[in-house]
Amino acid sequence: MDTPIIALADRMKLIKPSPTLAVNAKAKAMKAAGADILNFSVGEPDFDTPDHVCAAGKQAIDDRFTRYTAVPGIPELREAIVKRFAEDKGWHYTPEQVQVCCGGKHGLYNMAQALFGPGDEVLIPTPYWVSYPPIIQLAGATPVLVPLSEESDFDLNPDVLRKYATSKTKGIILNSPSNPTGSIFSEKALKAVAEMALAGNWVVISDDIYDTIVYDDGPLPHILNIEPKLKDQTIILNGVSKSFAMTGWRIGYSLGPQHIIASMNKIQSQSTSNPSSVAQKAALAAVSGPQDFPLKMKESFLPRRDFIIQELTSIDGVTCVVPGGAFYVFPNLSKYYSKSFEGKQLKDSLGMSEYLLEKSFLATVPGVAFGADEFVRFSFAASMEEIKEGMTRLKKALSELS
Ligand SMILES: *Cc1c(COP(=O)(O)O)cnc(C)c1O
């Protein structure tokens, strides 16, 4: 290929194309060509945004609430978030300690730009959400991957964490319930993280986007409840994408120490300005209105989780940790990687995902995208019929390998 006239910025060398794209692009092309694709690769609820939230969005348009807003979001939305957090969690923030942004991912991006730079190391429990390492790298910092093991239900092991912490450690990203594993960090693990964070002056980034989709009874263990002293060095990332089925509206929010939020506002003011005015009004209806929608959603996911777990663990050689929250399962399919179909060995999670797509029209996300090649992610935000059909196809596909 000829060298193009315009060279790209050096930072583009840091970012690899997502390994999920190959499977995704193929799934789309197959579907367009009429194939009966069952899509278990989606990372969003299979619910519509609730009516009262949509109505608030429509009303905002009719009211011509269509101009720039304050950079960190409209005051009434930030106040509603403050109130919701005080009521639901007992955490007290001021509106100046809240930034509304263009989705949870954007909150993470603003945070990383404000806090991390060359020489900083950020601990990332692995399997991780796909966007954590690149966002840390785009800030010039170094992601340090801390392995979690399937045997301990993907809980954080403090002894392992200690091995990866150095004098350069500036922060840690927690995501509990986790995407892709659905695992919830134990009180014991979080207590150990809290001790290390206090001793090392780490910033704790808590991505709580799945905190309304929790299947176990009792409160979700949270580092801020375990160690309230950490409030001055913790950023909470959340949003309405998952809890109110609002992925396309692009509203996330972050809460944390005022000087950090103020810096994130500076970044936001020079990049995206305010998040969409209309979407903010819709998010206001979600945050300040009735909270039964996330509860209903969770109740509808539970039988689907139980069914898919029962099916997966009944397959010879397959293990799968029961997710405590979110809507993903992360089965270990690596026993099948040494097997072949029509003389071609699967080899890895990408090979497995490609095989399931080509052979059985099942779209999944290979574990390598989350830094864990033994696994493949299935979303169970699909109908029970689709899950049943999908598991039948999976069993057949695996049994036809030799
Ligand atoms: C979906 C998700 C988010 C937020 O996504 P947005 O669409 O940007 O709001 C953040 N963290 C994790 C782990 C997620 O799965």
The ligand as an ORCA input file, in Angstrom:
! r2SCAN-3c Opt
* xyz 0 1
  C     -22.799      0.143     29.190
  C     -21.658      0.407     30.097
  C     -21.287      1.714     30.476
  C     -21.981      2.965     30.013
  O     -22.275      3.020     28.706
  P     -22.885      4.350     28.052
  O     -23.690      3.790     26.921
  O     -21.722      5.149     27.606
  O     -23.707      5.058     29.065
  C     -20.255      1.883     31.368
  N     -19.601      0.835     31.873
  C     -19.905     -0.432     31.539
  C     -19.161     -1.535     32.171
  C     -20.943     -0.698     30.634
  O     -21.220     -1.963     30.305
*
